[in-house]
Amino acid sequence: MNLRLMTAAGLALVIAGCTTTTGVARNAVEKRWLGQSAGPFFAEFGPPMSDVESGSDTVYSWKGGYKTRKVPAEYRKTADGKRGERISAARTEYLSCSVQLTVSPDYVIRSIRVIGDRKREGGPSWCEEFLGGAKAE
């Protein structure tokens, strides 16, 4: 009887291990979407560009979040607090985000990998801001 109980407990652990999401969230996008249904992702951000079967999973390629952002010029401050020499010119950034989602047969996101993104110093990347809900500082 004790052997049956141990076998059943072991089998339950194995089954539970198969149904959990893989990996640990490394960024705001993974933190928000790992283990979630792919339906709300595509409903909120639009349909994927393509999909490929990979064993029992489906890998979706998605691109979106198009935005134009104006970045003002930066200037040094003089000793008396006035605007001094220009450090960087004003510019326009054209932002977008590309990700690959690996989705299980039950339509749960098992992994989400950022493919194309715009990094920012001292703040979240564009994908983290757009898909992960991270706020710019």
FIKEBA-351933 format. One record per residue (C-alpha): x, y, z; residue in one letter. Coordinates in Angstrom, 1 decimal. Each point is the difference from the previous one (the first is absolute). Example, Ala and Ser with C-alpha at 12.3 -4.5 7.8 and 13.67 -1.06 7.14 Angstrom:
2
+--------+--------+--------+------+
!      x !      y !      z ! resn !
+--------+--------+--------+------+
!   12.3 !   -4.5 !    7.8 !    A !
!    1.4 !    3.4 !   -0.7 !    S !
+--------+--------+--------+------+
//
This chain:
137
+--------+--------+--------+------+
!      x !      y !      z ! resn !
+--------+--------+--------+------+
!    0.0 !    0.0 !    0.0 !    M !
!    2.9 !    2.4 !    0.8 !    N !
!    1.6 !   -0.7 !   -3.4 !    L !
!   -3.3 !    0.9 !   -1.8 !    R !
!   -0.2 !    3.3 !    1.9 !    L !
!    3.6 !    0.9 !   -0.8 !    M !
!   -0.5 !   -1.0 !   -3.7 !    T !
!   -3.2 !    2.1 !   -0.2 !    A !
!    1.8 !    3.0 !    1.6 !    A !
!    2.9 !   -0.3 !   -2.3 !    G !
!   -2.3 !   -0.2 !   -3.0 !    L !
!   -1.9 !    3.1 !    1.2 !    A !
!    3.3 !    1.9 !    0.2 !    L !
!    1.0 !   -1.0 !   -3.5 !    V !
!   -3.4 !    1.0 !   -1.4 !    I !
!    0.1 !    3.3 !    1.9 !    A !
!    3.5 !    0.7 !   -1.4 !    G !
!   -1.3 !   -0.5 !   -3.6 !    C !
!   -2.7 !    2.5 !    0.4 !    T !
!    2.0 !    2.9 !    1.4 !    T !
!    1.5 !    2.7 !   -2.1 !    T !
!    3.7 !   -0.3 !   -0.9 !    T !
!    2.6 !    2.5 !    1.1 !    G !
!    0.2 !    2.9 !    2.3 !    V !
!   -1.1 !    3.5 !   -1.1 !    A !
!    3.0 !    2.0 !   -1.0 !    R !
!   -1.7 !    3.2 !   -1.0 !    N !
!   -3.4 !    1.8 !    0.3 !    A !
!   -1.3 !   -1.6 !   -3.2 !    V !
!    0.6 !   -3.5 !    1.3 !    E !
!   -1.2 !    0.9 !    3.4 !    K !
!   -3.4 !    1.2 !   -1.4 !    R !
!   -0.6 !   -2.7 !   -2.6 !    W !
!    1.7 !   -3.3 !    1.0 !    L !
!   -2.7 !   -2.5 !    0.9 !    G !
!   -2.8 !    2.2 !   -1.4 !    Q !
!   -2.4 !   -0.9 !   -2.8 !    S !
!    1.1 !    1.2 !   -3.4 !    A !
!   -3.5 !    1.1 !   -0.8 !    G !
!    0.1 !    3.2 !    2.1 !    P !
!    3.5 !    0.8 !   -1.4 !    F !
!   -1.2 !   -0.1 !   -3.6 !    F !
!   -3.3 !    1.7 !    0.8 !    A !
!    1.8 !    3.0 !    1.6 !    E !
!    3.0 !    0.3 !   -2.3 !    F !
!   -1.2 !   -1.5 !   -3.3 !    G !
!    0.5 !   -3.2 !   -1.9 !    P !
!    3.3 !   -1.7 !   -0.6 !    P !
!    1.9 !    0.5 !   -3.3 !    M !
!    0.6 !   -3.8 !   -0.4 !    S !
!   -0.1 !   -3.3 !    1.9 !    D !
!    2.0 !   -3.2 !   -0.2 !    V !
!   -0.7 !   -3.4 !    1.6 !    E !
!    2.8 !   -1.2 !    2.2 !    S !
!   -0.9 !   -3.4 !    1.3 !    G !
!   -3.2 !    0.4 !    2.0 !    S !
!    0.6 !    3.7 !    0.5 !    D !
!   -0.5 !    2.9 !   -2.4 !    T !
!    2.5 !    2.8 !   -0.4 !    V !
!   -1.6 !    3.3 !   -0.9 !    Y !
!    2.0 !    3.0 !   -1.3 !    S !
!   -1.6 !    3.4 !    0.9 !    W !
!    1.0 !    3.6 !   -0.7 !    K !
!   -1.7 !    3.2 !    1.0 !    G !
!    0.0 !    2.9 !    2.4 !    G !
!    1.0 !    2.4 !   -2.7 !    Y !
!    0.6 !    3.5 !    1.4 !    K !
!    1.9 !    3.1 !   -0.9 !    T !
!    1.7 !    1.7 !    3.0 !    R !
!    1.7 !    3.5 !   -0.1 !    K !
!    3.1 !    0.2 !    2.2 !    V !
!    1.1 !    3.6 !    0.8 !    P !
!    3.5 !    1.2 !   -0.3 !    A !
!    2.1 !   -0.2 !    3.2 !    E !
!    2.2 !    2.8 !    1.3 !    Y !
!    2.7 !    0.4 !    2.7 !    R !
!   -0.8 !    2.4 !    2.8 !    K !
!    2.5 !    2.8 !    0.6 !    T !
!    1.2 !    1.0 !    3.4 !    A !
!   -2.7 !    2.6 !    0.3 !    D !
!   -2.7 !   -2.5 !   -0.9 !    G !
!   -0.6 !    1.1 !   -3.6 !    K !
!   -0.1 !   -2.2 !   -3.1 !    R !
!    3.5 !   -0.6 !   -1.3 !    G !
!    1.5 !   -2.2 !   -2.7 !    E !
!   -2.2 !   -2.4 !   -1.8 !    R !
!    0.7 !   -3.6 !    0.9 !    I !
!   -2.4 !   -1.7 !   -2.4 !    S !
!   -2.2 !    1.2 !   -2.8 !    A !
!   -3.8 !   -0.4 !   -0.1 !    A !
!   -1.1 !   -3.1 !   -1.8 !    R !
!   -3.0 !   -2.1 !   -0.9 !    T !
!   -0.2 !   -3.7 !    1.1 !    E !
!   -2.1 !   -2.4 !   -2.0 !    Y !
!   -1.0 !   -2.8 !    2.5 !    L !
!   -1.4 !   -3.5 !   -0.5 !    S !
!    0.2 !   -3.3 !    1.8 !    C !
!    0.4 !   -3.5 !   -1.3 !    S !
!   -0.5 !   -3.2 !    2.1 !    V !
!   -0.3 !   -3.7 !   -0.5 !    Q !
!   -2.6 !   -1.8 !    2.1 !    L !
!    0.2 !   -3.8 !    0.6 !    T !
!   -3.6 !   -1.1 !    0.7 !    V !
!   -1.1 !   -3.4 !    1.3 !    S !
!   -2.9 !   -2.0 !   -1.6 !    P !
!   -2.3 !    1.4 !    2.8 !    D !
!    1.0 !    3.6 !   -1.2 !    Y !
!    2.1 !    0.9 !    3.0 !    V !
!    3.2 !    2.1 !   -0.6 !    I !
!    2.9 !   -2.2 !    1.0 !    R !
!    2.7 !    2.5 !   -1.1 !    S !
!    0.2 !    3.4 !   -1.4 !    I !
!    3.3 !    1.2 !   -1.5 !    R !
!    0.6 !    3.6 !   -1.0 !    V !
!    1.6 !    0.0 !   -3.5 !    I !
!    0.0 !    3.7 !   -0.8 !    G !
!    0.0 !    2.9 !    2.5 !    D !
!    1.3 !    3.4 !    0.8 !    R !
!    2.1 !    0.2 !    3.2 !    K !
!    0.1 !    3.2 !    2.1 !    R !
!    2.5 !    1.1 !    2.6 !    E !
!   -1.5 !    0.2 !    3.4 !    G !
!   -3.5 !   -1.3 !   -0.9 !    G !
!   -1.9 !   -2.8 !   -1.5 !    P !
!    0.4 !   -1.1 !   -3.6 !    S !
!   -2.8 !    0.8 !   -2.4 !    W !
!   -1.3 !   -3.7 !    0.1 !    C !
!    0.0 !    0.1 !    3.8 !    E !
!   -1.9 !    3.3 !    0.0 !    E !
!   -2.5 !   -1.1 !   -2.7 !    F !
!   -0.6 !   -3.7 !    0.7 !    L !
!    1.1 !   -0.3 !    3.6 !    G !
!   -1.7 !    3.1 !    1.4 !    G !
!    3.2 !    1.4 !    1.3 !    A !
!   -0.1 !    3.8 !    0.3 !    K !
!    2.7 !    2.2 !   -1.3 !    A !
!    1.9 !    1.9 !    2.7 !    E !
+--------+--------+--------+------+
//
